[in-house]
């Protein structure tokens, strides 16, 4: 049994494959903190760490075995998702962690305020 509706699963797969476009004026640092906070508050055995470098950042998503399984790369134009483990080694738990992480990113992105010039 899947926890996601088919259209939700399709949206997650598309986000991972193609990334997400960043609206103009999003504060990358604030978005990174928001993503980190949303992930660590999830009621699922997962963790995250991040690194902000100028106007870009990297968020690593970590499974319950302390393995980095996904990297979220954020800059002022786009958010990209990199799966860090071979697809044939992805467990059901890793899939769930990845799905929760993508949903947290989308939630954080939907909640940011755009800074106008």
Secondary structure, 3 states (H helix, E strand, C coil): CCCCCHHHHHHHHHHHHHCEECCCCECHHHHHHHHHHHHHHCCCCCEEEEEEECCEEEEEEECCCCCEEEEEEEECCEEEEEECCCHHHCCHHHHHHHHHHHHHHHHHHHHCCECCC
